[in-house]
Amino acid sequence: MASRAVSASHTIRRLPLALRPINSRTFTSSASRFQEAVVAPAPVRKPVGAFRGGLFGFLLGSVLSGAGTFYYVMEEYRVSNELLTEDIYVSDPDVSLYERVAI
């Protein structure tokens, strides 16, 4: 009799998966898993769209690059103005001498 049980289980193991008998199992779970947790709803945020975000980034980049360019140009203007003023003061005695000789 024991040999029949062993040979029957051995026969079932050799069958392809599609032909093996399906053992039905019941689903069980604890009651605490089915209780809903009270979660506060997340605050609704107005999404920043791609257009508005891109527009804001473009304007911010334009303002920053414009400010950088402005300060660079103002510094170059200051340096060139100082050099020109220095050249005028250096050439002033020569011009005064020329005026005296020409008159």
C-alpha positions in Angstrom: 0.0 0.0 0.0 2.8 2.4 0.8 4.4 1.6 -2.5 1.3 2.7 -4.3 1.3 6.1 -2.5 5.0 6.6 -3.4 4.5 5.5 -7.0 1.4 7.8 -7.3 3.3 10.9 -6.1 6.2 9.9 -8.3 3.9 9.7 -11.3 2.4 13.1 -10.5 5.9 14.7 -10.3 6.7 13.4 -13.8 3.6 14.9 -15.4 4.1 18.3 -17.2 3.0 21.3 -15.2 -0.2 21.8 -17.2 -1.4 18.3 -16.4 -0.6 18.3 -12.6 -3.5 18.6 -10.2 -4.0 22.1 -8.7 -4.2 22.3 -5.0 -6.8 24.8 -4.0 -5.7 27.1 -1.2 -7.8 29.6 0.7 -6.8 33.2 1.2 -6.4 34.2 4.8 -5.2 37.4 6.3 -5.3 39.2 9.6 -8.1 41.8 10.3 -5.5 44.5 10.9 -4.4 44.4 7.3 -7.8 45.3 6.0 -8.3 48.3 8.3 -7.7 51.5 6.4 -5.1 53.8 7.7 -6.3 57.3 8.1 -4.1 59.5 6.0 -4.5 63.2 5.6 -4.9 64.2 2.0 -1.9 65.9 0.5 -2.3 69.6 -0.1 -3.2 70.4 -3.7 -0.4 72.3 -5.3 -0.9 74.2 -8.5 1.6 72.6 -10.9 4.2 74.8 -12.6 3.8 73.9 -16.2 6.7 73.4 -18.6 5.9 76.6 -20.4 5.8 78.7 -17.3 8.9 77.1 -15.9 10.8 77.4 -19.2 9.7 81.1 -19.5 10.8 81.8 -15.9 14.2 80.1 -16.5 14.7 82.0 -19.8 13.9 85.4 -18.2 16.1 84.6 -15.2 19.0 83.7 -17.4 18.5 86.7 -19.6 18.5 89.1 -16.6 21.6 87.5 -15.1 23.5 87.5 -18.4 22.4 91.1 -19.0 23.5 92.2 -15.6 26.9 90.5 -16.1 27.4 92.1 -19.5 26.4 95.6 -18.1 29.0 95.4 -15.3 31.6 94.2 -17.7 31.0 97.0 -20.2 30.9 99.6 -17.4 34.3 98.3 -16.1 35.8 98.5 -19.6 34.3 102.0 -20.0 35.8 103.1 -16.7 39.3 101.8 -17.6 39.2 103.3 -21.1 38.0 106.7 -19.7 40.8 106.7 -17.2 43.4 106.0 -19.9 42.0 108.7 -22.1 42.0 111.2 -19.3 45.6 110.3 -18.4 46.6 110.8 -22.1 44.9 114.2 -22.1 46.8 115.3 -19.0 50.1 114.0 -20.5 49.6 115.8 -23.8 48.4 119.0 -22.3 51.9 120.6 -21.8 52.8 119.7 -25.4 49.6 121.4 -26.7 50.3 124.5 -24.5 53.8 124.7 -25.9 52.5 124.4 -29.5 50.0 127.2 -28.8 52.8 129.5 -27.5 55.0 128.8 -30.6 52.1 129.1 -33.1 51.0 132.5 -31.9 
